[in-house]
Amino acid sequence: MTRATLYRLAGVTGGAELSAALLMLVSYPLLLLAALLPSAGAFAAAAVLSYGGDHYLHRRGSYLLVRLGKARVGLTIRFLLRELMLLLLMARSDWAEETVFHVAVVGLLAFYAVQAPHTALIMMLRRKRRLPIATRNIDLSTLRVPDGAPRLLTHRAVEKVLHTEAPMFAGLVAVVLTDTTGFGYAGTAVTLALALVYLVALLPYLSPRRLPPGPDKTLEWFDGWLRDYRPTVALYFSGSKDAVYQVNMWLDTMARLNARPLVILRERAIHNRLATTTVPVVCVPSAVDLMNMDLSMLRVGLYPANVGKNLHLLRVPTMKHVFIGHGDSDKIASINPYAKAYDEVWTAGRAGRDRFALADVGVRDEDIVEVGRPQLAPIRPASDVPHGRIPTILYAPTWEGWTDDPGNTSLLLAGENIVRRLLASERPVRVLYKPHPFTGSRDPEAGAVHQRITAMIERAAVERAADPRWSAAVEQTEADRARARATLRAVEDAGGLPGVAVAGVWDDASVSRDAQTPPETAAAEERRLQEGNEAYWRSQGWWEHRVITGSHPQLFDCFNEADALVSDISSVVSDFIASGKPYAVTDSAGLGADEFRRQNTAVRAAVILANDAARLEELLDAVHTPGADPLAADRIELKHYLLGPDEPTSLERFDRAIAALSARAEARNQAQGETGATAVVTTP
């Protein structure tokens, strides 16, 4: 078992967390043993380990604590266990008949009696400070949103109020150690006083003047903001937190449009994880609230995903609705009959139009517009492998999908063969493995294969690090890698990488009020992201195999680092074609090369792999041997077919499509006598 696998199984992220977890877990049997002996000194030492380990794990936000909570050994239970064992220590030390012991029992009961109203108060404040909408880049200064309770009282509030028992705990241990009852009385009094002060300090924040406006007033204010700002284009998204990449990929495009953009989200989990943007963002969880908003000034709605909640905006008649998707590929999702619900479907190139024609799912040819893929601008074209280095192969399989079709992903039938052949190749390569974020979410077997591939790559990385053939490279690059690691730590310490989750948003109203991203701030974050990305790659040896999960490095960053790709039928392949680099695609369903090419446009310039991955050598030829790339010209031709021409730019074509459809919506509204200022869509 590799170290990384051990960390995952334990629910920790590193050695320090694992050590803290072990200390905390071992401390409880030690506390019990010390109480039974009894040994007050050993008990005190075990208590220090228990408190210290628990506190460290909370500071780190360790997932192990979530697992403990699910196992009904949450924070409160862990505190209670320590206190019960303290009473056992006192009883075993002949204090059970003494007044101080009785005071300790009553003190503990009173202490936990305070917990219930404190928790209720925290929950009430959280509910009253949650607006019906959450926003970014929308000025709430005219909507009175007073400051909430200070962070000292609200951040990790339950943990903090439980820790007020420390004086009582320490005082009672001191009673056993010193035979001085005064420590117990004083500690109990201090603990109860602190717990009560903590509770009373929160009460003023329930005052109406300390609370934000109610739902009706907030929604009325937001309707006024809409009338003042008059957005013309909305990017609308609903999905799980793991799907946030589907909306993130469109944020830069929205910011660069010659229109007044607005991003409309439906889930707070998505809002909290949204990447940095200067575009106004509103999250409206309630369908009733959304359908009662005056959105008649909008002219175009853009939908990156086909989900049921799209209906709540599709019902607005004064705007035109467009499916833009979150990738252009030959997957079934790209020709979903749901697309008939939209006024237009925008594809990257001619391939998307032909795909719908062949599928015959009811999308008319005149409703398809080719706009390119504006997001592909960061993808760099192919370049030679630097002298003295080895090629990098990126394996980026898609997930298992919603059906059991073996063609959905290469992971199940071919994944281990692909990785094994790459790692064992006589012509060495570096392997980057970046699985789809949904991998294993539906089929546990896909998750199990992912774990085996991860273990395989990590094992190979350890073996390569110990191989004398690479020792010179290790020594030559150590100083630069150390500097890069320091830079990466500095970037993370300065606020982490942009776009990571905002965990534990307590004061929803204040967060929305203060969530403003001026252009200069966005530019600084972009520079920080770039600096962190460059530092990440420099901190790794150019020979080191890597498993890359999470949102950073992003997929396009991996494209730029790789010399070739192995993937499946998905938008990953279509996007990678923009680089012009060699790629291979797996025919996991066993259709055969000719039929596979006929059915899937994106593989016409690919090395096609069977599930045994035997033809990987052809891909390795293309990256190792100059001139041994017979598919290079085919890739150029396919790029234009899939993604459209280089000129005009994709952004220019996208902008023109927005303008044309806006004009159509305006013409329709004028014909219907709906000017866009009064046509309000209400609930039935």
Secondary structure, DSSP 8 states (H G I E B T S, - for coil): --HHHHHHHHT-SSHHHHHHHHHHHHHHHHHHHHHHTT-HHHHHHHHHHHHHHHHHHHHHT-HHHHHHHHTT--HHHHHHHHHHHHHHHHHHTT-TTSHHHHHHHHHHHHHHHHHHHHHHHHHHHHHHT--SSEEES---TTS-----S-HHHHTTHHHHHHHTTHHHHHHHHHHHHH--HHHHHHHHHHHHHHHHHHHHHHGGGGSGGGS---HHHHHHHHHHHHHHH---EEEEE---GGGTHHHHHHHHHHHTSSS-EEEEES-HHHHHH----SS-EEE---HHHHHTS--TT--EEEESS--GGGHHHHT-TTSEEEE--S---SSGGGG-GGGGGSSEEEESSHHHHHHHHHHTSS--GGGEEE---GGGTT--------TT---EEEEE-----SS--TTS-SIIIIIHHHHHHHHH-SS--EEEE---TTTTSS-HHHHHHHHHHHHHHHHHHHHHHH-GGGHHHHHHHHHHHHHHHHHHHHHHHTT-STT--------HHHHHHH----HHHHHHHHHHHHHHHHHHHHHS-TT--EE--SSSS-HHHHHHH-SEEEE-SSHHHHHHGGGT--EEEE-TT---HHHHHHH-GGGTTSEEE-TT-TTHHHHHHHHHSTT--TTHHHHHHHHHHHH--SSS-HHHHHHHHHHHHHHHHHHHHHHHT--SSS------
